[in-house]
Amino acid sequence: MGNIEWQYIFDPELAWESLPFLISGIPNTLLIAIISTFLGLIIGLGLTVMRLSEMKLLNFLAKVYVSFMRGTPALVFLFLIYFGLPFVNIQFPAMTAAIICFSLNSAAYISEILRSAVSSVDHGQWEAAKALGLGKGITFRAIIIPQATRIALPPLGNVLIDVIKGTSLAAMITVNEIFQNARIVGGREFDYMTMYIMVALIYWLICSIFSYFQTYLEVISSRYVIQK
């Protein structure tokens, strides 16, 4: 232990000097994560409806989509969008490509979460709504979805946190987010170790803040649950 040269592992002076530049990448990181999760939620809801549909074709297409997205690395899909689509004359800016990638990828996981949450709602709710003369559409929107949302809230929060961490992949297509800024400083100063430790700490702080708000929302939503 005494022979370890700690200055080559973590340089406090470099970390402090580069902190403003690293932090400047946070807006892009959060922008990608929040927009991607929001769009993923919309797409995921549509996939959930398809999975629950009695039409076999819609059900099959949704299953294939979810299987493909869950079975392929996000980085590969990101490269397909950013580097592959230009070959068919479709080109997106790096930021847009990252948002498309993470939106479509997160939608697969969100759809499974929503499907599971909807399935966990007591089937008696459907029967009660039918007895009241409510159609399937309004029953789904006004009765099932609100209950399923409370059930799905914790895993949906986890998806958002995973997307926040996953945005580091956007550095591979030169998006100026946290990890990309760390790579720039690390290459300039020949000290990647310090930068990667700083990146880990910054991501940890961001995810901890979002985890706190996730817990807060869970507490708020649980207030409206009737205790048996």
ZISUL-V333138 format. One record per helix or strand. SS is the DSSP state (~ for helix, > for strand). FROM is the first residue (numbers start at 0). TO is the last residue. Records with the same first field share a line. If there is no record, write none. Layout:
BEGIN
SS=FROM-TO / FROM-TO
END
This chain:
BEGIN
~=5-7 / 11-22 / 25-51 / 55-70 / 73-87 / 93-119 / 123-130 / 135-172 / 177-188 / 191-221
END
